[in-house]
Amino acid sequence: MLNAPIGVFDSGVGGLSVLKEIRALMPAEHLYYVADSGYAPYGDKSSDYIVARAELIVRFFLAQHVKAIVVACNTATSVAVDQLRVWCPVPIIAMEPAIKPAALHTKTGVVGVLATTQTIGSANVNRLIAQHGQDIKVLLRACAGFVEQVEAGALHGDVTRQLVRQHVQPLVDAGVDTLVLGCTHYPFLLDEIRAAATDAVHIIDPSAAIARQLQRKLTEKEALSEANQQGVDCFWTSGETAKVAAIVGQLWQQEVSVKALPVAG
């Protein structure tokens, strides 16, 4: 168990923002990552579709004998994680929009959440707002096109800059002083988001918090690796391996090998 890998997955390459934090916090762990790029984006898909994809990937990880699974996808968390936890025998750590930290941080009482259509319309987000947003105003913004830009590696440039401004500017005009990144793809657009939001707006990326939660869970299970060397990073995708490898390499900032997900469906 100590040397077993950790599985991390997302609809595409966005979950690498979480994987980076896990790697920085736990350098000895073996990390297995699945980018379900052949079926991305999840944000505009039906709940049944997302659940089916998530179940398939979790079963793939279990066949690799992982000791924990991170759902590095807010949409999959919102739609599928409760069902996954019913039968999955290893701990599942999942994302959710950081509405509670935003509520604690805001001074103006106006918080913005950037996310996918599925995440924004989910019962999970409604629950978080009901629990933590009673005394503040939470503005939800579905950011069509953000995931596609990251999947294409188009993190900068006029098209991306204009797209980001189109979604961020209305929130700034509405008085938000705290902005939540509610999709793991969005941290890769942080430079453009920060430029559009200005320094007056505090931006919350929950990726580091998820890594710490994973570390706590493994510590509780006495399952942290005790190795004295760097863990290995392995990548799979349901998309075109060469294309995904190029984008993963760009975001991971080193050349990588990406294998075809054998259960791509």
Beta strands, then each sheet from edge to edge (+ up, - down):
strand 1: 6-10
strand 2: 31-35
strand 3: 68-71
strand 4: 92-94
strand 5: 110-115
strand 6: 137-142
strand 7: 178-181
strand 8: 202-204
strand 9: 233-237
strand 10: 258-260
sheet 1: 4+ 3+ 1+ 2+ 9+ 10+
sheet 2: 6+ 5+ 7+ 8+
end
